[in-house]
Amino acid sequence: MSTAAVIELRTAPHLHSGLSVEEIMRNVVYALLPLCAYSVWLFGLSALLSMVTAVAACVLTEHLICVASKRPTTIGDWSVVITGLLLALTLPPGFPLWMVVLGSFIAVGPAKMLFGGLGFNAFNPALVGRAFLQAAFPVAITSYTPALALHRFTSFIPSTFAIPLLKAEPLTAWIAQVRVDAFSGATPLVMQKFDHVTTDTWTLFLGTRAGSAGETSALLIALCGAYLVLRRMMDWRIPVAMLLGAALTGMAYHLASPALYPGPGFVLFSGGLMLGATFMATDPVASPTTPLGLWIYGLLMGLITVVIRFQGGLAEGVMYAILLGNALSPLIDRLTQPRIYGAQAKEAAR
Amino acid sequence: MNIESIPGLRRLWRGVHVPDYKETTNHLPIRRLPFPPLLIIPLSQHAGAPAVPLVRAGQEVVRGEPIARADGFVSVPMHAPATGRIERIDLSPSARGTLAQAIFLRPYPSASQEILYGEPQDIEHMSPAEIVAAVQQTGVVGLGGAAFPTHVKLKVPEGKSIDTVVVNGCECEPYLTSDHRVMVEQPHEVLHGARIAMKAVGAPRAVVGVEDNKPDAVDALRKANTADSGITIEAVPAKYPQGAEKMLVKVLLGREIPSGGLPADVGLAVFNVATLAQIGDLLPRRQGLIERVVTVSGPAVTRPGNYLMAIGTPLRWALEQAGCAANVSRVVLGGPMMGAAVSSLEVPVTKGVTGILAFSSGSLNGQHAILPCIHCGRCVDVCPLHLNPSQMGLLARKQRYEEMQAELHLYDCFECGCCSYVCPSHIPLVQYFRVAKQALRERKVQA
C-alpha cells in the first residue's frame, strides 16, 4: 500500500453536517425574494429602486470598511445582503434614496462593522439603520403611499428622488392623482390608532394595503418563513413566541375595552409584526441561544410591540420591541442556562 | 424481523442524526486477519498503570502466554497474541502521538498458533471477589473504546449496591459495525458475559440496549436469551451519541448519572457488548485477551469488513490486508465522531480500538474557514448534556478557562462532537474544550 505523502492530523469529530453560515444566509435571501417581488408588484418601480439601492449601499459599505481595515472582505457570507433587503423592506416604498443610502451606511458601518462584523453586532443592523432614519426623518418615514397605485410600473413616486437636505414636497397631491378607489395612503395601524377605522383581517392577510415595502402580506411572510423553518435555517420558536406574546397582549386589551382596541387578528397581521417576528427577531446573532430564553425573548418582544402600539405615541412598535429584545438577550441567556444532565442528582447526592 | 422499540417518551432528545455509513460492513461476517510480520504490543493500552513485562528480548513465547503482568489493581496483564519470539522491548508510536513502551513480537510463520494456556474454571462456584480477580487475569478492558479495566467496574464500590447491569450494544458511531457483528455472531457469549457480570456485582437483572438500526442483532440476542435469565433486550431509536453510558442509562432506565459521578452512584454497572462477549468466552477457559474484532472501513478502503485481528497488529498491515486507496490522507482510530486521527501507520491496534477508518483526501470536509459564532444555538440544541457549547466557545477564545469550568461545567463534556458537527461557522468547539481542559490541568500543576 502506498499512502499519500502527507497524513492529515485533525481532531474529532471528523464529520460535519455540511451546513454553513453562507448557506443559511443565502437561503434567508432566497426567502426574502418573494416578499421583494410582491412589494414591487404592489408599489412599483420606486420599491424596486429602493431595494437595489439599499443592497448596493450595504454591500459597498461593508466591502469598503473591510478594505480600509486591511482585512479580507466579508461580503461573501451574504449576511450584508440580508441587511440591505430588510432595511428596504421596512421603509415606505417611496422613501428618498439618499436617505436609504444613509440608513444603509448606519446599519452596516456603526451597527455592524464597528462592533466587529458578523457575529458581534449586539443589535439587528437593519433595525438600527431604520431606527436612525426614524429619528432623523420622522416625516419621510411615515409618508406611506397607497398600494396598487396607477402608473406604478412606468413612473416613480416623486419622493424617491428627493434632493438631499431640501424640504420635500408633500405627497398628498400625487396620491390623489394615482390612487385607486379604496386604497388610501394611510396604513391600517395609523387608521386604527388615529381614526378608529379597523381594516379587515383578510386585506391584512393578503397585504393589498399601504405600509412599508415588505411588511404588507402576512400570508406571504408566513410562507417564506415556513420555507426557512422547514429547511431548518430559522428557529421557529422566536416568531411563534413573539406572535403569541402579541396576540395574548392584544387579547387582554381587547377584552378590557373592545371598542377602543381591535382583536388579536388585527394585532397580528397589521404593521410590521409579521415581518419583524419572522425575519428580524430571528437574527441569531442578537437573540438568545437557550431554549427557554428563546421563548422568553419572543414573548417579551410581542408584549412590548403591542404596549407601544396601544399606549405609546407611535403607531408601530415592532422596531423598538425587537431592539429592546436584542438588548436584553445576553441577560436572558445568562438567566436561562439549562439544567445540565446529572446536575440535580449531584446536589441531591451531597 | 420485527422489533419493538420501548414504549413511552424514553428516547434521546438531544444529539444528532448522523449518516451512519454502516451498510458497507454491517452484513459482512467477522473474518480473521493474518498475523503481521511484527506485532507491537504496547504496555499501556488501558486506563491505569502500564503492565510490567514478564519477558525479555530473544525469549520465545506461546500464543496466549502472559507476557506482562498487571501493576496494581487498576491495571491488566498482556498475553502473547501469537507464538513467536520477543524481538525487543522498545518505544513505539502510539495513537496519542507520543512514543510509548511496547513489546515487539515476531510471530513464527510455521507455528501451529494453538492456544496452550488456560484451564477450565467453574464460574457458578466462584465468589464475586474471585470473579473480579479472574477477570483481571484475562486482561479484558472496555472494548467500546474507553479501555477501562473491566474488573475494576465489576468490583462494587464500598457502600454502593448495583441493581442492574446495563449492556451497551448501541454502537452509535458511524461506520463501526464490530459490536453489531459480535452481537449477531456471538449472542451466547454476550449473554454469558452479562450473567457473569450480574453475578460479580450482585445484580438480579440486566438490560441490553441495542439501537434499532440493528434489528438482526436484537433478534439474535432475543433468540439466545432464556426467559429466566433476568436479562431483557431493548431496542432504542438510533441517534448519536446514545452509546455514551450517560445517555443510554437515561434512555433505558430513566436514571441520570450524577455530574462527576459513576454509574454505581445510581445502582448501575455499564459494559460494552464486545467486552462481555470476551469475558463470556475467555473466563470459563481462563484465557487471556489476544485478539478483537475491528471494523476496517471508510471511503479509502477497498475491501471493508469486520476483521478479527491480533492485538498489536500495525495499522499499515491491517489497511494493506483490507486494501487501501493510494491517496489516503487521514486514518482514524475508532469512530469518526470521537476517534483520533493517527500520525503514523506504525501505530498498533490496541484493546480499545473499535475501528480503523481511512479517508482519502477531499472526502472529509475540514478545510472550511472558521467564521465567527453567529449564536444560532444549534450546538445548545444538540448537546446531550444540556451544556452551552456556544458560550463556552466564546470564553475559550478569550482563554477564560476558569469560568468555563466554574460556570459552564466544562468537565462534564465528554467530547461527543455533536456541537462541532452542527456548527455552521465550522468552529472546532470540541477541540477548544480539549485545549481548555489541558490548560486547566497545566495551570493546576503549576499552582
Chai-1 contact restraints between the chains, C-beta under 6 A:
chainA,res_idxA,chainB,res_idxB,connection_type,confidence,min_distance_angstrom,max_distance_angstrom,comment,restraint_id
A,M1,B,L319,contact,1.0,0.0,6.0,A-B,restraint_1
A,M1,B,E320,contact,1.0,0.0,6.0,A-B,restraint_2
A,M1,B,C324,contact,1.0,0.0,6.0,A-B,restraint_3
A,S2,B,A326,contact,1.0,0.0,6.0,A-B,restraint_4
A,T3,B,V328,contact,1.0,0.0,6.0,A-B,restraint_5
A,A4,B,N327,contact,1.0,0.0,6.0,A-B,restraint_6
A,A4,B,V328,contact,1.0,0.0,6.0,A-B,restraint_7
A,A4,B,S329,contact,1.0,0.0,6.0,A-B,restraint_8
A,E8,B,S329,contact,1.0,0.0,6.0,A-B,restraint_9
A,E8,B,R330,contact,1.0,0.0,6.0,A-B,restraint_10
A,L9,B,A341,contact,1.0,0.0,6.0,A-B,restraint_11
A,L9,B,S343,contact,1.0,0.0,6.0,A-B,restraint_12
A,R10,B,A341,contact,1.0,0.0,6.0,A-B,restraint_13
A,R10,B,G366,contact,1.0,0.0,6.0,A-B,restraint_14
A,T11,B,Q431,contact,1.0,0.0,6.0,A-B,restraint_15
A,A12,B,M338,contact,1.0,0.0,6.0,A-B,restraint_16
A,A12,B,G339,contact,1.0,0.0,6.0,A-B,restraint_17
A,A12,B,G417,contact,1.0,0.0,6.0,A-B,restraint_18
A,P13,B,M337,contact,1.0,0.0,6.0,A-B,restraint_19
A,P13,B,G417,contact,1.0,0.0,6.0,A-B,restraint_20
A,P13,B,S420,contact,1.0,0.0,6.0,A-B,restraint_21
A,P13,B,Y421,contact,1.0,0.0,6.0,A-B,restraint_22
A,H14,B,V332,contact,1.0,0.0,6.0,A-B,restraint_23
A,H14,B,P336,contact,1.0,0.0,6.0,A-B,restraint_24
A,H14,B,L364,contact,1.0,0.0,6.0,A-B,restraint_25
A,L15,B,P336,contact,1.0,0.0,6.0,A-B,restraint_26
A,H16,B,N365,contact,1.0,0.0,6.0,A-B,restraint_27
A,H16,B,Y421,contact,1.0,0.0,6.0,A-B,restraint_28
A,S17,B,Y421,contact,1.0,0.0,6.0,A-B,restraint_29
A,S17,B,V422,contact,1.0,0.0,6.0,A-B,restraint_30
A,L19,B,P424,contact,1.0,0.0,6.0,A-B,restraint_31
A,S20,B,P424,contact,1.0,0.0,6.0,A-B,restraint_32
A,V21,B,L371,contact,1.0,0.0,6.0,A-B,restraint_33
A,V21,B,I374,contact,1.0,0.0,6.0,A-B,restraint_34
A,V21,B,P424,contact,1.0,0.0,6.0,A-B,restraint_35
A,V21,B,S425,contact,1.0,0.0,6.0,A-B,restraint_36
A,I24,B,P424,contact,1.0,0.0,6.0,A-B,restraint_37
A,L118,B,P372,contact,1.0,0.0,6.0,A-B,restraint_38
A,G119,B,P372,contact,1.0,0.0,6.0,A-B,restraint_39
A,G119,B,C373,contact,1.0,0.0,6.0,A-B,restraint_40
A,G119,B,I374,contact,1.0,0.0,6.0,A-B,restraint_41
A,P284,B,I374,contact,1.0,0.0,6.0,A-B,restraint_42
A,P284,B,H375,contact,1.0,0.0,6.0,A-B,restraint_43
A,P284,B,C376,contact,1.0,0.0,6.0,A-B,restraint_44
A,V285,B,I374,contact,1.0,0.0,6.0,A-B,restraint_45
A,V285,B,H375,contact,1.0,0.0,6.0,A-B,restraint_46
A,T289,B,H375,contact,1.0,0.0,6.0,A-B,restraint_47
A,T289,B,G377,contact,1.0,0.0,6.0,A-B,restraint_48
A,T289,B,V380,contact,1.0,0.0,6.0,A-B,restraint_49
A,T289,B,S390,contact,1.0,0.0,6.0,A-B,restraint_50
A,P338,B,H386,contact,1.0,0.0,6.0,A-B,restraint_51
A,I340,B,L385,contact,1.0,0.0,6.0,A-B,restraint_52
A,I340,B,H386,contact,1.0,0.0,6.0,A-B,restraint_53
A,I340,B,L387,contact,1.0,0.0,6.0,A-B,restraint_54
A,I340,B,H409,contact,1.0,0.0,6.0,A-B,restraint_55
A,I340,B,D412,contact,1.0,0.0,6.0,A-B,restraint_56
A,Y341,B,L385,contact,1.0,0.0,6.0,A-B,restraint_57
A,Y341,B,H386,contact,1.0,0.0,6.0,A-B,restraint_58
A,G342,B,E256,contact,1.0,0.0,6.0,A-B,restraint_59
A,G342,B,I257,contact,1.0,0.0,6.0,A-B,restraint_60
A,G342,B,P258,contact,1.0,0.0,6.0,A-B,restraint_61
A,G342,B,S259,contact,1.0,0.0,6.0,A-B,restraint_62
A,A343,B,S259,contact,1.0,0.0,6.0,A-B,restraint_63
A,A345,B,E256,contact,1.0,0.0,6.0,A-B,restraint_64
A,A345,B,P258,contact,1.0,0.0,6.0,A-B,restraint_65
A,K346,B,P258,contact,1.0,0.0,6.0,A-B,restraint_66
A,K346,B,S259,contact,1.0,0.0,6.0,A-B,restraint_67
A,A349,B,P258,contact,1.0,0.0,6.0,A-B,restraint_68
